[in-house]
């Protein structure tokens, strides 16, 4: 299932008296080979259980969720996964595990709705992309979808015109022409197979690492469309193992995502003024979100805020709890505003961007938004 479709399903869960267990796990072992997430769960699960009254329906339902989680981790978890996001609700018959290409911080939360910040924050890493690693003797081509290699192809070549004794008496210019012709043919073969590999789906980026000679010829033969998507991977070598090459492509996606978010944050901070076309800080941004006025939003990974949420009309508010929802007069409850803002923005189709410890944005409150039109034109409730 596409990530955006999955997120919409989790955001629009059927309202009611129910609790969702949201699980984020870093599945990598520590230096001694031990699974850190097992220790985290061993300590955290009893703490979470003890928050609920003994013999209550809520505690019984949580026990079912925990049992299903443990069964999944023991029997069905793919050992190749680096990170896991999992959402379960026994009363809603919901159980959704999601592979994460970048390991999240271990976290376990029980709330009336799924906690999606950590998953949405890494959404850019699920973009479909291609990866090429090539040298004079072989090339590896990958199609990566939803953070995992979906297709892989290896091409191998052998130069039949050379031996271990040298160049068979050829002159140097003739030998060089011979080598260049082989490089052209190999680059052509790489490109033909790459186009077949990515034909089944749209690719946002083409990451490549190659030996100098074949790299230049490969770039030369690329179409204009693919040249625009081409990004080198300077942190790895063509002979590096698959997992290192693929990890480098994910890290590159992360860098691209962060750079876009920081550029947007700077633009927002420049335009955020009383009558500008941007907001900075939780209160004005939340107000604009309530009015469906936001086009793009940026949050820092460190942003946190508490407030209230109305289950009836899904309105959000900062500060203390009012006696009733100011919009529908419904009953309200305390809420993690970070989670509420993310879910509401996603449901409105707002583009979301995330910075990582970006000081200028944090100094402005950790959140900001670019508006559809200037603040002076906003419709007040």
C-alpha positions as CSV (number, residue, x, y, z in Angstrom):
1,X,0.0,0.0,0.0
2,X,1.4,3.5,-0.9
3,X,2.5,5.4,2.2
4,X,0.2,8.3,1.6
5,X,-2.8,6.0,1.3
6,X,-1.7,4.3,4.5
7,X,-1.4,7.6,6.3
8,X,-4.8,8.7,5.3
9,X,-6.3,5.5,6.6
10,X,-4.6,6.0,9.9
11,X,-5.6,9.7,10.1
12,X,-9.2,9.0,9.4
13,X,-9.7,6.2,11.8
14,X,-13.3,5.8,13.0
15,X,-13.9,8.1,16.0
16,X,-15.0,6.6,19.3
17,X,-14.0,5.4,22.7
18,X,-10.9,3.5,21.7
19,X,-7.1,3.6,22.2
20,X,-4.3,3.0,19.7
21,X,-0.9,1.6,20.5
22,X,1.7,3.3,18.4
23,X,5.1,1.6,18.3
24,X,8.4,2.9,16.9
25,X,11.4,0.6,17.1
26,X,15.1,0.9,16.2
27,X,15.8,-2.7,15.1
28,X,19.5,-2.4,14.8
29,X,21.6,-4.4,17.3
30,X,24.1,-2.7,19.5
31,X,27.9,-3.3,19.4
32,X,27.5,-6.5,21.4
33,X,24.9,-7.9,19.0
34,X,22.0,-7.4,21.4
35,X,18.6,-6.1,20.1
36,X,18.1,-2.8,21.9
37,X,14.4,-2.7,21.1
38,X,13.7,-5.8,23.1
39,X,15.1,-4.2,26.3
40,X,13.1,-1.1,25.6
41,X,9.8,-3.1,25.2
42,X,10.6,-5.1,28.3
43,X,10.8,-2.0,30.4
44,X,8.2,0.2,28.7
45,X,5.3,-2.3,28.2
46,X,4.7,-2.9,31.9
47,X,4.8,0.9,32.6
48,X,2.2,1.5,29.9
49,X,0.0,-1.3,31.2
50,X,0.1,0.0,34.7
51,X,-1.3,3.3,33.6
52,X,-4.7,1.6,33.1
53,X,-7.0,0.5,35.9
54,X,-6.7,-3.2,36.7
55,X,-9.5,-5.5,35.3
56,X,-10.7,-2.6,33.0
57,X,-11.8,-3.1,29.4
58,X,-9.0,-0.8,28.3
59,X,-6.4,-2.9,30.0
60,X,-7.8,-6.1,28.5
61,X,-7.7,-4.6,25.0
62,X,-4.2,-3.4,25.5
63,X,-3.1,-6.9,26.6
64,X,-4.5,-8.1,23.2
65,X,-2.5,-5.5,21.3
66,X,0.7,-6.4,23.2
67,X,0.2,-10.1,22.6
68,X,-0.3,-9.5,18.9
69,X,2.8,-7.1,18.8
70,X,5.0,-9.7,20.5
71,X,3.8,-12.5,18.2
72,X,4.6,-10.3,15.1
73,X,8.1,-9.5,16.4
74,X,8.9,-13.1,17.1
75,X,7.4,-14.8,14.0
76,X,6.8,-12.3,11.2
77,X,9.2,-9.4,11.4
78,X,11.6,-9.2,8.4
79,X,15.1,-9.4,9.8
80,X,16.4,-7.1,7.1
81,X,14.3,-4.2,8.4
82,X,16.3,-1.4,10.1
83,X,13.3,0.3,11.7
84,X,9.6,-0.4,12.4
85,X,6.5,1.7,12.9
86,X,3.5,-0.3,14.0
87,X,-0.1,0.8,14.9
88,X,-2.6,-1.5,16.5
89,X,-6.0,-1.2,18.1
90,X,-7.8,-4.3,19.2
91,X,-11.3,-2.6,19.4
92,X,-10.9,-1.4,15.8
93,X,-9.3,-4.6,14.5
94,X,-6.4,-2.6,13.3
95,X,-2.8,-3.9,13.0
96,X,-0.5,-2.1,10.6
97,X,3.3,-2.7,10.5
98,X,5.4,-0.4,8.4
99,X,9.1,-0.8,7.5
100,X,11.2,2.3,8.1
101,X,14.3,2.9,6.0
102,X,15.8,5.1,8.7
103,X,15.7,3.7,12.3
104,X,13.5,5.8,14.5
105,X,13.9,6.5,18.2
106,X,12.3,3.8,20.3
107,X,8.9,5.0,21.4
108,X,5.6,3.5,22.7
109,X,2.4,5.5,23.1
110,X,-1.2,4.8,23.9
111,X,-3.7,7.5,22.7
112,X,-7.2,7.9,21.2
113,X,-5.5,8.2,17.8
114,X,-2.3,6.9,16.2
115,X,0.9,8.8,16.7
116,X,2.2,9.6,13.2
117,X,4.9,12.3,13.6
118,X,7.9,10.0,13.4
119,X,6.5,8.2,10.3
120,X,5.5,11.3,8.4
121,X,8.8,13.0,9.3
122,X,10.6,10.3,7.3
123,X,8.1,10.2,4.5
124,X,10.6,11.5,1.9
125,X,12.7,8.4,2.4
126,X,9.9,6.3,0.9
127,X,10.2,8.1,-2.5
128,X,10.8,5.7,-5.4
129,X,14.4,6.0,-6.7
130,X,17.0,4.1,-8.7
131,X,20.6,3.4,-7.7
132,X,23.5,2.5,-10.0
133,X,26.9,1.2,-8.9
134,X,29.3,0.5,-11.8
135,X,32.9,-0.3,-12.6
136,X,34.6,-1.7,-15.7
137,X,33.7,-5.3,-15.0
138,X,30.2,-5.1,-13.6
139,X,27.2,-2.9,-12.7
140,X,24.5,-3.2,-10.1
141,X,21.1,-1.6,-10.7
142,X,18.4,-1.2,-8.0
143,X,14.9,0.1,-7.9
144,X,14.0,1.1,-4.4
145,X,10.3,1.6,-3.5
146,X,8.9,2.4,0.0
147,X,12.4,2.3,1.4
148,X,13.2,-1.2,0.3
149,X,14.9,-2.6,-2.9
150,X,12.0,-3.9,-5.0
151,X,14.1,-5.0,-8.1
152,X,17.8,-5.6,-8.6
153,X,19.9,-6.5,-11.7
154,X,23.6,-7.3,-12.0
155,X,25.5,-7.0,-15.3
156,X,28.9,-8.6,-15.7
157,X,31.4,-8.2,-18.5
158,X,34.7,-9.8,-19.5
159,X,37.2,-8.3,-21.9
160,X,37.9,-11.1,-24.3
161,X,40.6,-9.1,-26.1
162,X,43.1,-9.0,-23.2
163,X,45.1,-11.6,-21.4
164,X,47.2,-11.8,-18.3
165,X,50.2,-11.2,-20.5
166,X,49.2,-7.8,-21.7
167,X,47.5,-6.1,-24.7
168,X,48.4,-8.8,-27.3
169,X,50.9,-6.5,-29.0
170,X,48.4,-3.7,-29.9
171,X,49.6,-0.1,-30.1
172,X,48.5,2.1,-27.2
173,X,46.1,4.3,-29.3
174,X,44.5,1.2,-30.8
175,X,44.1,-0.3,-27.3
176,X,42.6,2.9,-25.9
177,X,40.1,3.0,-28.8
178,X,39.2,-0.6,-28.1
179,X,38.7,0.2,-24.4
180,X,36.6,3.3,-25.1
181,X,34.3,1.3,-27.4
182,X,33.8,-1.3,-24.7
183,X,33.0,1.5,-22.2
184,X,30.4,2.9,-24.6
185,X,28.7,-0.5,-25.1
186,X,28.7,-1.1,-21.4
187,X,27.2,2.3,-20.6
188,X,24.6,1.7,-23.3
189,X,23.7,-1.7,-21.8
190,X,23.4,-0.2,-18.3
191,X,21.1,2.5,-19.6
192,X,18.9,0.1,-21.5
193,X,18.5,-2.1,-18.5
194,X,18.0,0.8,-16.2
195,X,15.1,2.1,-18.3
196,X,13.5,-1.3,-18.2
197,X,14.0,-1.5,-14.5
198,X,12.3,1.8,-13.8
199,X,9.7,1.6,-16.5
200,X,7.2,0.1,-14.0
201,X,7.1,3.2,-11.7
202,X,7.9,6.8,-11.4
203,X,11.4,7.5,-10.0
204,X,12.1,10.8,-8.2
205,X,15.9,10.4,-8.2
206,X,18.7,8.5,-9.8
207,X,21.7,7.9,-7.5
208,X,24.9,6.7,-9.0
209,X,28.5,5.8,-8.1
210,X,30.9,4.6,-10.8
211,X,34.5,4.5,-11.9
212,X,35.6,7.6,-13.7
213,X,35.6,6.3,-17.3
214,X,32.3,4.6,-17.2
215,X,30.7,7.4,-15.2
216,X,31.4,10.0,-17.8
217,X,30.1,7.8,-20.6
218,X,27.0,6.9,-18.6
219,X,26.2,10.5,-18.0
220,X,26.7,11.4,-21.6
221,X,24.2,8.8,-22.8
222,X,21.5,9.7,-20.2
223,X,18.3,11.3,-21.4
224,X,17.6,14.9,-20.4
225,X,14.9,13.7,-17.9
226,X,17.3,11.3,-16.1
227,X,20.2,13.8,-16.1
228,X,18.0,16.2,-14.0
229,X,17.4,13.3,-11.5
230,X,21.0,12.2,-11.4
231,X,22.7,12.7,-8.0
232,X,26.2,11.3,-7.3
233,X,27.0,9.3,-4.1
234,X,30.5,10.5,-3.1
235,X,30.4,8.7,0.2
236,X,30.7,5.2,-1.3
237,X,32.8,3.3,-3.8
238,X,31.5,1.2,-6.8
239,X,32.9,-2.0,-5.2
240,X,31.1,-1.4,-1.9
241,X,28.5,-4.1,-0.8
242,X,24.9,-3.6,-1.6
243,X,23.8,-2.6,1.9
244,X,26.3,0.2,2.0
245,X,25.4,1.5,-1.4
246,X,21.6,1.5,-0.6
247,X,22.2,3.1,2.8
248,X,24.1,5.9,1.1
249,X,21.1,6.5,-1.2
250,X,18.8,6.8,1.8
251,X,21.2,9.2,3.5
252,X,21.2,11.3,0.4
253,X,17.4,11.4,0.4
254,X,17.6,12.6,4.0
255,X,20.0,15.3,3.1
256,X,17.9,16.5,0.2
257,X,14.8,16.6,2.4
258,X,16.6,18.5,5.1
259,X,17.9,21.1,2.7
260,X,14.5,21.7,1.2
261,X,13.0,22.1,4.7
262,X,15.7,24.6,5.8
263,X,15.2,26.6,2.6
264,X,11.4,26.8,3.3
265,X,12.0,27.7,6.9
266,X,14.2,30.6,5.9
267,X,11.5,31.8,3.5
268,X,8.8,31.5,6.1
269,X,10.8,33.4,8.7
270,X,11.5,36.2,6.2
271,X,7.8,36.5,5.3
272,X,6.3,36.0,8.8
273,X,5.0,39.4,9.8
274,X,1.6,40.7,11.0
275,X,0.3,41.1,7.5
276,X,2.7,38.7,5.7
277,X,2.1,35.5,3.8
278,X,3.6,33.2,6.5
279,X,3.3,32.3,10.2
280,X,6.0,31.4,12.7
281,X,5.3,29.8,16.1
282,X,2.6,27.4,17.4
283,X,-0.3,29.8,18.0
284,X,-0.5,31.7,14.7
285,X,0.3,28.5,12.7
286,X,-2.4,26.6,14.5
287,X,-4.9,29.4,13.9
288,X,-4.1,29.4,10.2
289,X,-4.4,25.6,10.1
290,X,-7.9,25.8,11.7
291,X,-8.9,28.2,8.9
292,X,-7.6,25.8,6.2
293,X,-5.2,28.6,5.1
294,X,-1.9,26.8,5.0
295,X,-0.1,25.7,1.8
296,X,3.1,24.4,3.2
297,X,4.3,23.8,6.8
298,X,7.7,23.2,8.3
299,X,8.4,21.7,11.7
300,X,11.6,20.9,13.5
301,X,12.2,17.4,14.8
302,X,12.5,18.9,18.3
303,X,9.2,20.8,18.2
304,X,6.8,19.8,21.0
305,X,3.7,21.4,22.3
306,X,0.6,20.5,24.4
307,X,-2.9,21.7,24.2
308,X,-6.4,20.4,23.7
309,X,-8.4,18.5,21.0
310,X,-12.1,18.1,20.4
311,X,-12.9,14.6,19.2
312,X,-16.3,15.8,17.8
313,X,-15.1,18.4,15.3
314,X,-11.3,17.7,15.4
315,X,-10.5,21.3,16.4
316,X,-7.2,21.9,18.2
317,X,-6.1,24.6,20.6
318,X,-3.1,25.6,22.6
319,X,-2.8,26.6,26.2
320,X,-5.1,25.4,29.1
321,X,-8.3,23.4,28.7
322,X,-11.4,25.5,28.1
323,X,-14.7,24.2,29.6
324,X,-15.9,23.2,26.1
325,X,-14.9,23.3,22.5
326,X,-15.2,27.0,21.3
327,X,-16.3,25.8,17.8
328,X,-18.9,23.1,18.5
329,X,-19.3,23.2,22.3
330,X,-18.3,19.5,22.5
331,X,-16.3,17.9,25.2
332,X,-12.5,18.3,24.9
333,X,-9.4,16.6,26.3
334,X,-5.7,17.3,26.6
335,X,-3.7,16.5,23.5
336,X,-0.2,16.3,22.1
337,X,-0.4,19.2,19.7
338,X,2.5,18.0,17.6
339,X,0.6,14.9,16.7
340,X,-2.7,16.8,16.3
341,X,-1.2,19.4,14.0
342,X,0.5,16.8,11.8
343,X,-2.7,14.7,11.4
344,X,-4.8,17.8,10.7
345,X,-2.3,19.2,8.2
346,X,-2.0,15.9,6.4
347,X,-5.8,15.5,6.2
348,X,-6.0,19.0,4.5
349,X,-3.4,18.1,1.9
350,X,-0.8,20.5,3.4
351,X,2.8,19.8,2.2
352,X,5.0,19.0,5.2
353,X,8.7,19.6,5.6
354,X,11.0,18.8,8.6
355,X,14.2,20.3,9.8
356,X,16.7,18.7,12.1
357,X,17.8,20.9,15.0
358,X,17.5,24.0,12.9
359,X,18.2,26.9,15.3
360,X,16.5,29.7,13.4
361,X,13.2,27.8,13.3
362,X,13.5,26.6,16.9
363,X,14.0,30.2,18.1
364,X,10.7,31.1,16.4
365,X,8.9,28.2,18.1
366,X,9.9,25.2,16.1
367,X,7.0,25.5,13.6
368,X,6.0,27.8,10.7
369,X,3.8,27.8,7.6
370,X,3.6,29.4,4.2
371,X,0.0,30.7,3.6
372,X,-2.2,30.5,0.6
373,X,-2.7,34.2,0.8
374,X,-1.7,37.1,3.0
375,X,-2.9,37.2,6.6
376,X,-4.9,40.3,6.1
377,X,-7.3,38.4,3.9
378,X,-7.9,35.6,6.4
379,X,-11.5,34.7,7.2
380,X,-12.0,34.9,11.0
381,X,-14.2,32.5,12.8
